[in-house]
Amino acid sequence: MAENTKNTQAADTLPAEEKKNSQTAGTAAMPAKKRQQPAQYTVHELAAASEKVLGFPPECTAAALKISGKERMTVDEAGAAVQKFMAQEVK
């Protein structure tokens, strides 16, 4: 019990800068592969969920994503592709 109070007292006496460095040291040293990447989905998955996720009909989403030429993309990329497609003028 006495050891626990000594350890907590020692941690409490650290300068604020050292506390900050000891808490963030683990995340800064993480390799790039370990960091969270945005989820990518197939064109079929995005088209199937397009009304809920993107707010566009599945037919429009499927057409826009087919034109993009990509097989997998994030929700943000898909949304941008569909918005660009929908903004095009019909000739």
N, C-alpha and C positions, 0 to 999 in steps of 0.2 A: 504494500500500500504506500509506503514512504517513497518507493522508487517511482510510482506513477505520478505522485505530486511533484517530484523533482523534474521529471520529463516534461510535464505540462508547464511548470514554471519556467523551464529553460526555453521552451517554445514561445512562451509569452514574452520573454525578454529579447527575442530576436527583433532587429530593426524591421520596419515595414518593408523596406526594399528586399531584404533577404527572404522574408515570408513570401513576397510576391514571386521572387525568382524560384523558390523551392516549389511553389504550387504550379507554376507554368512551365517548368523545365521539362516535364514529361511530354507535354503536347507539342512543344516546339521541336523536339528532337524526333518526332514521329516521321517515318519515311512517307513519301508522297503516296505510295500505294495504300497505306493504311488510312489515309484521310477519306472521308465520306465523299463519294462521287454521286452526282444526281442519277436517279434511276432512269434507265433507258427501256423503252418498250417497243415492241414490233408495230409495224404499220397496222396490222390487223387488230391488235389490242387497243391501239389508240382510236381506230375507227369505231370499234365496238362500244367504247366508253365515251365517245366524243360529245354526246349531248350533255352528259353529267359533268365531264371534266373540262371540255373546251367550249361548250355552249353552241356548237354547230351540228347540223344534221350529219349522220354518218356518211351519206353519199358525198357531201361536199368535202368532208375530212378525207375520205378515201381518195378522191380525185386530187386534192391538194398534196397529199403525201406521196402519191404515185408520181406526180410531176417533180417532186423534190429529189427523187432518185435515191433516197436513203432507205435502208431496210429497218433501222432502229434509230430512235431519237428520244429526247427527253420531252416532257409535257410542255415545257416552255418553248422548245424548238418547234414542236408540232403546232402549238398555238400561233406562233409567229408565221409559220408556213401557211396555215389555213387563213389567217387574217390577210396575208399578202394575196393569196389566191382569191379570196372573196372581194378584195378591193379592185381587182382587175376589171377593166372595162370590157364588156361583151361587144364584139364587132359583128 
